[in-house]
Every structure is written in structure tokens, then in C-alpha cells.
Amino acid sequence: MTLDAFRPQVAGVIDLLVRAALVLRVTPNLLSVLSFFLALAGGLFYAAGSILGGLVCVAANAVCDSVDGALARAMNQQGPKGDFLDHAIDRYADIFIITGIFAGGFASWQIGVFALTGVLMASYLGTQAQAVGVGRYYGGLLGRADRLVLLMAASVLDLAVGTPVRGMLFLGWMLVVFGLLGHFTALQRFVWVWRRMG
């Protein structure tokens, strides 16, 4: 993932949020469930044509998604159940948000399906690597953190500029990028796993 290099820069902010969650007695699973509903709300806002509402919900979803794992480690509660819940919610979040964007008319349904299949296949192959005994692999060009940052950037640009480029706003073009880079990332992960399976 291209944003992994910036994790040390945001580690202090994550630690601060984790300490706040500990004081408030928030659990990792609660944050995961909250991220689910924030993604659902974001998708509904985009579907209704509200870029600002979608942006706020996607940003809040990104925060919850960043903090829940760190909070689980801080509370020594990391385990397969929490990991399973987190991954299931992340996939639904992808579905809600991307579907909301093309349902809101920011892109055609064909572009939406192209983006959705690319994102889901990249994520699937990352976890399927573990199922075949190679170990979970999240390398490649486009990870979930990258997608969330790009979505927020496209939303901000659309709010600031608001002018279509060749018939689509930036959110629509971002789905094209998700489709292209998502399928490319899926191919990268497939090749990486295949080579290690002997």
C-alpha cells in the first residue's frame, strides 16, 4: 500500500485517539460497528447527491477504521473474532460507499461495477493468500487506506471546483481509478501468492 510509508507520521494522532477511547471505555468492536454505520450513511449521502455528507462520513469511517485495531492491541484484545468482524465490515463499507457514488449519478453503473469488482477482488486476494497457506498479503498499488484518502480528496475537489471534467465530477473519475488500480492490485497479489505456492 502506498500510504504505509506515512504511518509513522500519523502514529502520534492514532495514539492520542486510542488514549481517548480508553478513557471513554470504548471497545474495538464498538468502533468497528460504528465504522459500518458511518460507511452506510456515507453511501446514502452520496446516493442522495450530498458530497459534503459523504465526505464527513467517509472521514469518520477512516478514523474509526484506523483506531479500532490499535485500540485492540492496546487493550490486548486482538484476536481472530475481531479481525474477522473488521474485515467483513470493511468489505461492506466498500460496497456502501462505491455503490452510493454511482447510485448518486457521479458515474455510470458500468463504471461503478468496474470499480467495485476491482476493489473487492484486491481485498479478497489479500486474505485468500492466508487461506492457501502463504500468509495474508496486502501489498500492491492500491490498499484500503489509499482508497479512503483518494475518495476524500476527490470529494474535496468536487466541493471546491464543482465542474465536470469530460462529463464526470472527480468522484466519478475516482471510480475509474479504483477499477483500474483495483484490478491491477488484484493481479499483483495473485502473482505474488502464485509464485510462493511453488
N, C-alpha and C positions, 0 to 999 in steps of 0.2 A: 504494500500500500504506500502511495506516495506521501501521505501525511504522517507516516510513522516517524519520519525524521524530526517532526516538530513536537513529538510527545514530551520531551524534556522541558520545552518552553511552557507547556500548559500544566505540567505536573503540580506546580505550586497552587494553581487555581483549583485543580481537582482535589488536592489535599485539603484545601480550605473548605470546599463543599462537603467533603467526607466528614470533616470535623463537625460541621454544622448539622449534618444528618445524624451523627452520633448523639449530639446534644438533644436533638428533637426526637430521638428514638425512632427514626425512620429505618425500615428494613430494606435490604437489597431487593427482595421480591416486590415490595410495595413500589419502589422506583421503577422496576420493570413493568409492572401493571400500569402505572401512571404513564409510562412512555407509550404503551399500547393505545391508551385513550387519547393521548396527545397526537399520535400519528393519525388516528381515526378522525379526530377533529380537524387536523391539518388537511387531510384528504377532502373532507366535507367543505372546508373553506375554499380550497382550490376549485372544487367542483361547482361551488356557488359563484366563482369568479372573484373571490376575495384574496388577492395576493398577500396583502398585509396580514390577514388572519392566518393564512397558510404559513407564512414566514415565521410568525411568532410561535406557532405550534411546532413547526419543524425545529426551530432553535431550542425550544424547551425539551423536545424529544431527544435532541442531540445531547443536551446536558444530562438528562436522566440516564441515557444510554452510556454516557462516559463515566458516570459516577457509580452506577449500580455494582459493576464488577470490582471497582476499587473499594467500595464500601464492604462488599462481601469478604474481600481479603482482610480489611481492617478488623472485621468482626470475627474472622476465622470461620466464616460460614460458606466458603466456596465449596461447591460440590456438583455432582452431575445433575441433580434436580434443578438447581438454579441456572446452570449452564443450558440445560435443555429448554427451560422456560424462556431464557433470554433469547436463544436462537429462534424459537418459534415466534416470539413477539417481534423480533427484528424482521422476519420474513413477512409477517402481516403488515408491519409498518411500511415496508417497501411497497406492498400491494396497495395499501390505502392511499399512500401519497402519490405514487405514479398514476394510479387509476383516477384519482381526483384531478390530477393535472390534465389528462386528456379528456376526462368527462367534462371539465370546465371549458373545453374548446381551445385550450392552448396548443394542442396538436391533434392530428387525426388519430382515430383509434388504431390505425395500422402502425403508426409511429409509436403509440403507447404500448401496443403488444410487443413490438420490436424491443423497446426499452425494458419492459417487464420481463420478458424471457431472458434477455441478456443479464439482467441483474440477478434473477433467480438462479440461472444456471451457474453463474460465477460463484454465488453463495453455496449452492448445492455441491459443486465440485470441491470447494474448500473443506466441507465437512465430510464428504464421501471419501476423501483421502484417508481419514481416520478409520472408516468402516472397512477399508481393504487392507488395513494394517500398516500404512505408510506413516500415519500421523497427520493430524489436522494441518492444513496448509492454507494460509491466507495471503500468499504472495501474489504478484501480478500488478497490473497497472491501476485498477480501479477497485478500491475497497469501500466499505460502508461509510467510513468517516469521510472519505473523499466525496462520495455522492452527497452526503448531507451538506458539506461545505459548498459544493458546486450548486446545489439546489438553493441554498440561502443566497449565494452570490447572484444567481440568475433572478431570484425574486427581488433583490435589492435593485438590480439593474432595471428590471421592468417597472418597479415603482418610481425610479429616478428618471428613466427615459420614456418608457411607455409607448415607444414607436416600434411597430413590427419591422423585422428585417426579412425581406423576401417572403412576406406573408405570415410570419410567425414571430411571437414575442420570444424573449430569451428562454423562458421556461420551456417552450416547445422545442427550441433548438437543443436545450439541455437534454431532453428525452432522446433526441437523435444521438447525442454524445454518449448517453447511457447505453443505448443499444449497441453502438459500435464498440465502445470500450468494454462494455459488459461481456459481450461475446468474445472479444479478444482476450479479456482476462480469463474467461472460462477456458479458452483454448490454451493459454499459458499454464493454467493449473492442471489441465488434463495432461499436457505433455510432461510437466514436472512429475506428476504422480506416475504416469505410464513408464517413464524411464526408471523409476525407483522400484517398480514391481518386478523387474527382471524380465 
